[in-house]
Each structure stands twice: as structure tokens, then as C-alpha cells.
Amino acid sequence: MTERTKKIKPSLDSHLKFKICVSGAAETGHCESDALEKAKELGKEIVRHNAVLVTGATTGFPFWSAVGAKEAGGFSIGLSPAFSEREHIEKYRLPVDYFDIIIYTGFGYAGRNLLLTRSSDAVIVGCGRIGTLNEFTIAFEDEKPIGVLTGTGGTADQIKEIVEKSNRGPGNVVYHSDPKILIEKVLEMVREEKIIDI
């Protein structure tokens, strides 16, 4: 190991934690019947692994991951497309419950998605639609560690085929239907990428 690639040990009072983004559909009528329960379990597993949940401060799949994170006593950050709390609630009709912090980006959905994935150490994709696919492709292009929770429906169950047909290689993507196993696989990839050994 060279001096440049050597892991840095944080001080004893360090409070560094991994930030794990959960991406998924705000409208979940097309999702599998247990998708929201799996989202909730995903949030709990993130907390059990001493990480922080990051979502798009929205409804549906990401919201239920925030519920799970809070039920497990964890910390939840939401990045909103809105520029203020008023716009978040009145224009976008998004929730404020189950978030410790909401960051009002003011960049709409497209800009929010970019900030959301780039501010996270990894992205977990569950049952989704086109916005979820957008977050996936940003993370894929940025070579972020990505976990796909298969068996939840929507784009989550189509991503493997999309990646294979895109002729860009497999990326840093792992797939599993069990939230616990998926989080463990993703965190293993995150640890390999990090300079500071948490």
C-alpha cells in the first residue's frame, strides 16, 4: 500500500458515518405488494450498520425507508427539490415527517437528483419509475457503489437488463432481494472506496 492509498484512521472522537441514499418511486401502485415493507427494512438496516439515510424527501418507497430508519433510532436527511419548506409542502406536496434535516435545494427534481446521489457514499435502488432510473444513471456514471433491491417491482427489476444492453460494463452494481444482505454488499464496496477507515 502506497502512502497515497493508505487508509486514514479517524480520531477517537470522530463522528463520521456513511451516507446511504435510498432511491425509489414516490407513487407505488405498480410496486410489488411487499415493496414498502422492504423499504422500511432497508432504512432499519442502514441504521443498524451505523450509517445515515439520505433520500429525496419524498413519498412512497424513499419515505418508508425513512420510517424504518427513525423506528430504528437513526438519522434521516432529505434533499428536497423545493427552495423552501412552503414550496416543499404546498407546491410539491412532499412530507416533512421522519426527517431530521431537510435541505431545500431549489433545483427541482433534476438538480435535486444530482445533489442527492453525489452527496451520498452509495445509492440503493428499490421499486422505481423514471426518476429512480435518472438517479441510478447519475450514480452509475459517477461510478458510485449501487445496490439494487430486486423483487420490488418497477425499474428496480429492469436495471440489470438495462445495464447489460447498454454495453458499458457492469458498473459498481450489486443486486439482491434481501435488504440486509444488499446493505452488507453495498457497505463492503463503500469501504473499499473510502480514504478514511470508518
N, C-alpha and C positions, 0 to 999 in steps of 0.2 A: 504494500500500500504506500503510495507516494504521500509526501507532505500535503499536496493539494487535495487528495481524495480521502485523507484521514478524517474519521468521524470526530466531531466536536462533542464533548460531554458537557451538558448544561450544568450550571451551578446547582447546589443543593436546594436553593430557594426558587429554582426555575418553575414557571407555571405553563410552559409550552405544552400545547396539545395539538393533535392532528385535527384538521378541519375537513369533515367529510360531507360533501354535497349529496343530497338526495333529490333526484330529478324524476318527474312523472307527471301524469295528466291531472289537470285541475278538475276536469269533468270525467267521471269514471264509469259511466254507464256501459262502456264497451270492455271494461276490465273483467278479469276472472273473478268469481264470487269471493275468493279468499284474498284478493289483492290488497285490500285495505288493512286486513289483519296482518299480512306480511309486511306492509309498510310500517305499521305500528311496531312490529317485532324488529324491523330494521333500525328504527330510532332507538329502541331499547338496547340493541346490540352495539350500536355506535357508542352509547354512554357506558355500557359495560366494559368497553375497551378504552375507556378514559379519553374519548375523543369528543369533539364538539360537532353538533349537527348544523349544517347550513342548507337552507332551502330558498326558493324564490318567494317566500312569504305568501303562499297561495293556498288554495283549497285542494281537495282531492288527495291524491297519493302523497305529495310532499307534506300536506297538513297532518295526515295520520302518522307520518314518521315523527313529526314534531310532538304530537300527542304522546307517542311512545317514549320519546326522549325525556319529556317532562315527567311522565309517570315513573321513569327510572331515576329521576333526580338529576337529570343532566341539564346541559346548557344548549339553547337553541337560538340561532341567528337567522333572520330572514332578510333577504335583499329584495326590496320592492321595486316594481317598475315606476312607481309614482314618485313625485317630488315632495310630497308632504303626507302627513297622516290623513288629512281631509281627503286628498285625492285618492289615496290608497283605499279608503273606506267608501267614499261616495262615487268616484268615477270607476275605479277598477273593481269595487265590491269585494275586497280581499279581507281576510281575517286579521285580527291583532292578537288573538288568544294563542297561548302556548309558545310565544316567542319572548325570549329575554331581551333581545335587541332587534329592532327593525331598522335597517339602513335604507333611507329613501333616496334612490339613485337618480330619479328624474329622467331616466334614459329609455323609458318604455320597455317593452318586452325584449326586443333585440339587444339593446345595450345592457339591460339587466342580466340577460343570459350570459353575455361575455364576462361581465364582472363576477357573476355567480361562480362560473366554472374556474376562472383564473384565480379567484381568491381562495379556492379550496385545494386541499392536498390530493383529493381524489373525488371522483364522481360515481355515484351509484344510480343506475337507471332502473326504474320499475315501469309498470304499465304506463304507456305514454301515447302522445299524439305527435303532431308536427313540431311543437315547441320543445318537447323532450328530445326529439331527433336533432333539433338545432343545438341544444345543449350538448348532446352526445358528440356531434360532429366538431364543435368547437374544442371539446376536451380531447377528441381523437387527434385533431390537427396539432394541438398543443402537446401531444404525447403524454397526457396525464394518465395515471392509473385509473382504469374504469372497471366497474363491476356491473354486470347486467343480471338483474333478478328475473330469471326465466320463469315461465309458467304464470306470469301475472297478466298477460294479455297486451294488446296494442303493439306499439313499436318495440317494446322490450323483447317480444317473441319474434321479431323480424330483423333485429340488428345483426345477428350472426350471418344471416344470408346477405344482407346489405354489405357488410364488411367483405365477405367472400367475393361478391360480384363487383366490388369497387376496385379490385386489383391494386390495393395499396398496402398489402400485408395485413397481419392480424392486429397490429397496434398493441397497446398495453391494456388489453381487454381480457377479463376473465368472466366466466358465466357459471351461474349455479342457481338452483331453485330454493335453496335453504338460506335465509338471511344470515344466520350465524356463520355458516361455512363461507358464504360470499364475503362478509366483512373480514373474516380472518385472511382470506386470499388477498383482498384489496390492501389491507394494512401491511401485509408482507411486502407487497410491491411498493407501498409508500415508504416503508423503512429503507428499502434498497435505494430509493431516490434521495432521501434526506441527507443533509450535511450534518445536522445536529441529531445525535442519537437520543431519542426520547424514550 
